[in-house]
Amino acid sequence: MDRGQAIRRTCTVTSADVSLIPTTPADELAVYGARLRLARGIDYGDGSQPELVPLGVFRLDDVSGDVTLGPVTLTGQAIECIIADDKFRAPYRASGTVVGAITQLVQRSIPDADVVSMVVDTAIGSRTWDTEGDPWAAIQEIAAVAGAQCYTNADGTFVIAALPDLLLTAPAWEVAAGEGGVYVKGVRGMSSKNVFNGVHARGENAADGVAPVSYLAVDNDPGSPTYWDGPFGHRPRFYSSSTLNNSGRCQAAAELLLRAAKAPNAKGDFSALPNPALEPGDVLRVVHPDGLKELHQVQGFTVPLEPGGDFPISTISAKEDA
């Protein structure tokens, strides 16, 4: 799982069961629309019902293995890929609101898909994509008007949500060293790569007769390490879309996009005991072996499907936890 990728969830599953290898297009695991639903959890070994946490719903893209000895390897991507592959066959025009336009695009390819919004719905200017355009990229462009991203959660539901604020979100999990903790090892570092302290959002919509509009949102907190007029300098990120057809929408999009853009790029790569309930964007409280406490925001991780296995977690920002 990686929030930095267009398709957040991917999977690789290895099995000793060679009967999983399809021999005809009609087989259950043929790569013509089959889906995998993965989960990880605890089997108590006493005959009671195992406790399972869903990891995602995936389209099966590849099955291969030795037909006699195995093992069989299955790979897949979260069902966002179904939308990405369903390219526009004619110019496509979106209008209305963020939630309405995204729902229409999602259900264009997956009619029974559920779409849940965690943001305030916002009106958009009309936008037309060319033939052969990528509908999933179009969805992300529309979501950006509300400062959000769209992705599928572990249940296969499409979610429209903004990146949670690191300092205003309760930690979802504590990764602590020492007795009773789950911290295995950690690497701490910092980089200014892909860190911005301003977002310049602009829009122009000739189809709607709207003149060019723009707004520059900057980090105006003198106490911030990325303060616009501080030693970090001016490092703006630019975003443009015809869906932004007035200055108010430009301002809202720029301010919400700035929240993620200015996140200190602290490299908090940790390994811990596996937690399949974790999600990209979750806030972690990390307690290092030397006692230093930090709040980290999850960028990505890999969940092992075997009983043991390493559980590396990469983060996108960190602040000392007082």
Salt bridges, closest charged atoms under 4 A:
ASP61 OD1 - ARG59 NE 2.82
ASP85 OD2 - ARG59 NH1 2.86
ASP86 OD1 - ARG89 NH1 2.66
ASP86 OD2 - ARG108 NH1 3.43
GLU141 OE2 - ARG127 NE 2.87
ASP208 OD1 - ARG93 NH2 3.78
ASP229 OD1 - HIS234 NE2 3.47
GLU279 OE1 - ARG9 NH2 2.62
GLU294 OE2 - ARG188 NH2 2.60
GLU294 OE1 - HIS288 NE2 2.85
GLU294 OE1 - HIS296 NE2 2.91
ASP321 OD2 - ARG285 NE 2.55
